[in-house]
Amino acid sequence: MRVALINPPWRFEHSIYFGCRAPHLPLELAYADALLRQRGHHTLMLDGHLFGCDAAAVAAAAEAFAPDMVVVTTAPSYLFWRCAPPELRVPRDMIARLRAIGATTVAVGPHGSATPGAALEKLGADVVLRGECEEAIATLADTGAPSAVPGAAWRDDSGRIGMNGGPQATAFIDTPPLAWPDEWVHRHRHHHHRFDASPDLPGAEVEASRGCPYACTFCAKIDFRDRYRRRRLDLVLAEVDALIRQGVGYLYFIDEIFLPQRPLLEALCRRNVRFGVQTRIDLWKPDMLDLLGDAGCVSIEAGVESLTQAGRATLDKNCRLATDDLTRLLIYARRKIPFVQANLIKTAGDDRAAIADWRATLQRDGVWANDPVPLFPYPSTPDYRRLFGEPDEQAWERAHAHYLAHFDGFSDIQEAEPLPLRELECLGC
């Protein structure tokens, strides 16, 4: 089978999206590409965002390939499945342009994972794959039948929705090293979450683990990337070494939680590369923070979320350290690592004065703490289900309306004038 794997050209005007807007490598599509090639399928990966192509150009390139199946992601890389744009206007436009090709259209991403019926309806896709998608894409190419693919949802000839089970998780631990074309790597000049230096060499994203052993209320993980798995170290290092040979000078580990792992850090000590991570500072001890810095880490994004133990308990952080202990660890980390960030979430009952004082204390020691950010109640979060129950086909609209109604200020990377979801999804149609 001939399969085109497409990351559309993303745009974010009037969106509440609070993820990074620079292009990132579409890891989920690359994993699928590797599996498809192993099984004898012919593939083409297209990334309108990374290459600066508009949707028409991407569709034309796909048509020239004459695919039997096209796969479109509804989030800008696995890195942002947890905080994807709620609206589907970009992938919907992409799929509409591909429909004339006559190939089976397949959507993957967080939207179809949580609300498959709504995703099928909005996107006009033939199939939605729920959960982690790389193995399901390959199985669909092998069989040609959605009913044979665990986690698939589809419309039959009568318009009824068929569904073969819930969201799926891949094995992941033995995922082979990805091999990116040189042109893709050289175009990837962005160094995600790096602030100590301007990019001078290409950057890249890598995945050493997937999932998280915690269950914080605000985290969109119920339907994908949930169970914690650690990828085989030799495979991670083979991928890292290939990227270094291609000229990459900075890596970002997209792991939901970068847990202390001495063998990986010791291996990175022997390689000339810098990297960034997202983690929980309460899981690190001073000696491991020393090793993290020696290994080349230049950026830590650490989730603190609330300044009180009661607040962290409300968020199910399962954090056993007091705020003073967290503060000392953040300041200690900053002695070895050029940029350390402590994340805070806006919650009811925040003591604005206490937050301002804490931020000022950290900043005097070189640690940056953000002004608390209001988080969107994604349908795959425990927060959504506490507020509204199990997601139905209006879940995204309900969450979006709730978000706009409860917050009158947003983060500095969000649009100043976000539109209601229904109106936003009609833009550009």
N, C-alpha and C positions, 0 to 999 in steps of 0.2 A: 504493500500500500504506500501511496505517496501522501506524506503528512506535512502540512505547513504549521509551524508553531509561532504564534504572533503575540508580541507585546505592543499594544497600540501606542500612538503618540498622545501622551497624557496632557491634559490641561485642567486647571483647577479654579478658574474664575468663579466667584460666588460660592465656593465650597467651604465647608467647615473643616476640611482635611487638614490635619496638623502634622503629617509626616513630611519628610524631606522631599523637595520637588525636583531635585537633580536626577538625572538618569542613573539607574543601578542595574547590575547584571541580573537578568531574569533567571535565577537559579532553577526554579521549578521547570521551566521550559528546557533548560540545558540538561537536567537530569532525564527528562522524558526523551530528549533527543538521543542521549547516550543509550538508553534502553531500546528505543526503536531501531537504532542502527545495529545493535547487538542482535536483534531479531530479524534482520534482513530488510527492514523498511527503508524507503528513501525519504529524506527529511530536508526541510528548509526552515531555518530560524530567521525571523524578521523582527527587528526592534525599531519601531518608529520613533520612540522616545530617545534612545541612545544615538540614532543616526540622524535625528532632526528631520525626518520625513513626515509629510502629512498623511492622513488616512487614505487619500486617493492613491498616493504613490505606493503605500504598503499594499493596498488591494491589487494594484496593477502588478507588483512583483509576485504576489501570491498567485494571481491568475496565470502569469507566464510559467509558473512552476507546474500548473495543471494538477493540483492536489486532489486526492479522493476525500481527504478530511482536513479541516482547518481547526486549530485550537487557539482560543483567545482567552487571555487571563483578565480577570476583573479587578486586579490590584497590581500596583507597580512593583513587582518582585515579591518573593516570599518574605523579604524583610518587612513588608508593610501589610501582610495579611491580617495582622493584629489591629491595624489602624487604617484600613483602606478608606478611600473616598466612599461615603455612603451611596452616592449617586452612581448610576450605571450608564450615563450618557456616552462616555467615551467608548467602552466596549460595545454598547448597542450600535453606535454609529459604525464601528469597525465591522461588526457582523452583518449589518445591513448592506454594506458595500461588498461583502464577500459572497452574499447569497446568490448573486447571478452566476458565480462560478459553477454551481451545481454540486459542490462538495458537501459532505456532512459537516455541519457547524457544531463545535463543541466549546462550552464555556467551563473554565475552571476558576476557582477562587473562593473567597469567604462568603460572597453573597449566595451563590448556589449551594454552598455547604450548609448554611443556616436555613435558607428559605428557597428550596429548589423550585417550587411552583412559581413563585414571584419572579425568580431569575429567568426561568423559561419564558414566561409571559413578556417580561420587559425586554429581554435580549432578542427574542425571536430565534433562539438557538434550537437546534434539533436535540441536543443532549447537554445535560449538566452533569459534571462529575463532582461528587461531594467529598470533602476532606482532602487529604494530601493526594496529589493527582498523578505523579509521574508513573507509577505502576498501572494505574487505571487507564491512562492514555495508551500505554503499550498494549494492554489487554484489549482495549476497544479496537485498536488497529489490527490485532491478531484475529479477532473474532468478527468484527464488523457488526456486532449485535449488542446494543446497550443492555439488553436483558441478561447478557452473560457477564456483565461487568459489575462487581460489587460496588455499591455507592452511586451507581448511575441513576439519573432521572431523565425521562424522555416523554414526548408526546407521541401517541400512536396515531394511526391514520384517522381515527374517529375524534381525535383531539383530547382523549383522556390521558392523564399523566400516569405513566408507569414508574415504579421505583423499586430498585433492587437493593434494599437495605439502607442503612444510615451512612454517615461520613466515615471514611476509611483512613487508616494510618498505614504508612509504609514501614518496611523493615528498617530502612535507612542506614543501619550500622555498617553495611557493606556496600554502600553507594560508591560507585567507581569514581576516580578523580575526573573532574571536568576538564575538558580541553577547549579553551576559547580561541577562536580565530585571532590572529595578531591584530587585525584591523579593529576588532571589538575592544581588545585590551587597550590599544593605543588611543582610541576615542574616549575611554573611560578616565577622564582627568580628575573626576571628583573624588575627594577623600572624605568619606562620610564621617561626620561628627569629629572632625579634626580641626583644632583651632590653634595649635602651637606653631604651625608653619604653613606657608602657602604651598600648594601642590607643585612639585617639580618633576615628578615621575607619575606614570599612571597609577591609579588605585584599582582595587577589586574587592568583591565581597566573597566570603568563604563561610562554610557551615561546618562546625566541628561537632555540634550536638543539636538535637531538636527536641522541642517540648520543654516542660518545666515541672518539677516535682511539687510546686506550690499551686494554690488555687485562689489567688487574690480575686476579690469580687469584681474588680474593674477590668480584668484581663480577658480578652476575646480568645478563648482557647478551647471551649467546650466541643466545637465541631471540627477542629483541625489543630495540628501541631501541639497536642496536649501531652501525651505520655512522654516522659523524658527518655531519650536514647542518645548514647554517645557513639559517634562514628569511629571506625577503626583508625587508630593513630597513623598507621602507615599510609592509608589512603588520603587522609587529610594532608600529611606532609608531602606526598607525591603531588597533590594539587597545588600546594603552596610553592613547592620547588619549581613547578612548571610556570607559575605566574611570575616568580622571581626571574627566571630565565627570559621571560618575555618583557622584562623591564619594569615590573610592578614594584613600587617602593612603599606602598601602604596597603594594608589589608583591614577590612572590617569584618569581624566575626558576627554574623547575623543571629547567632544562637539566642534564643529567648532569654536564657540565663547562662552566662559564661562562668561555670563553676570552677573553683580551684582544681587544676589538674597538673601536677608536677611534671609528668613525662612530656606533655605538650609544651609547657613553658621552658623546660630544659632544652627541648629540641629547637624551639624558636630562638633561644639564646645563641645558638650556633649558626643562625641565619641572619643575613643583613636585610632586615625588613622591619618596618614599624607597623603597629596595628592598634585598633580600637575595639572596645568591648562594651556590652551592656550587662550589668550584674547586680548583685545585692551586696553592699559593703559589709553586712553583718555576717557573711559567710567566709570572710577573709581574716586571716591572722597576720600580724606584722611581717613575719618571715616570708609568707607567701606573697604579700604585697611587694616586698623587696624583689622577689623572684619575678613577679609580674613586670616590674619596671625594668629589671635587667634583661628580660626577654624581648623588650622593644615596645611595650605598651606605652602609648602617648596620649590615650584618651579613655576615660572611664565615664560611663553614664550609669549612675547608681540610683536605684529606686529607694527613696526613703518614704515618700508619699505623705506622711503625717508627722507632726512634731510631738504628738503625744502617744503614749502606749495604748491608751483607749482608742484613739483614732486609728492606729495601725491595726488594732484588734478588730475594729469595725470593718476594716477592709480585708480581713482574714490574711494579713501579712505573715502571721506565725513568726514574728520577729521577737527574739528573746532578749535583745539588748535594749538598754535605755537610750534615750536621745543623746545624753552626754557621751555614752560609749560610741554611738554612731558618729558623732561629731569628731571624736578623737581619731577614729579610723579614717575618716575622710581627710582630715588634716595630715595624718601620717602618710596616706597614699599620695598626697600632693607633693611630698618631699621627693618622691621617686618618679612621679608621672606628671608630665607638663600640664595636662588638663583633666580636672576632676569635676564632675557635675553631680549635684544631688537633686533628684527630681521630687517635686511636691505636687500633690493633686488638690484641687479646690474642693473642699467638702463643707457641709453645713457645720456651723459652729467654729469655723476657723478664727483664731485669735490673730488679727492682722498685725497688731503691735508685736506680738511674740514672734511671728514669722519674719517681720522686718528686722528685728534684733538678731535672730538666728542667722539670717542671710548675711547681715553685716558682719557678724562674728566670723563666718566662714570666709567671706570675701577678704577679710584682713589677712587670712592665711592662704589666700590664693585659690580657694575652692569656690566654684560658681554654683549658686542655688537659684533655680528659676522661681519667678513669681508663680504661685500655684495655678495649674492649668485645669480648666473644667474638662472632664473626660466624657466622651460620647458613650451612651449605654448601648454598645453594639449587641445585636441579637445573640451573639455567641458568648456573652458575658453572664456570670451569675447576677450582676446588677440588673441587667435587663429582665431576667426571669423573676427576680425579687419584685421588681416594679410591675411587670405586666403578665407574667406567666410564660408558658412555652411560646416561642415565636410562631406567628401565623404569617399569612401572605401580606399583611400590612405592617410587619414588624419594623422595617426600615423607616417607613413614613412615621410610625408612632414614636420611635426613638428620636428621630430628627426633630419632630414637633416638640417633644419633651425638652430636648436640648436647647432649642431656640427660646422656648418659653421660660426656662429656668436660669439662663445666663445672659447677661447683657454686655459682657466683655469676654474676649477670647484671647488666645495666645497671639504673639506678635507675628506669627507666620500664617495665621488664618486670614481670610478675607474680612474686611471691615463690614461688609454688607452681605452676609450669606442669605441665599434665597431658600424658601421652603422646598422640600425635596421634589415634589411633583413639578413645580415650576422649573427647578434646576434641571431635571431630567428631560425637559422639553427643549432646553436651549440647544440650538444647532441641529434640531431634527429636520 
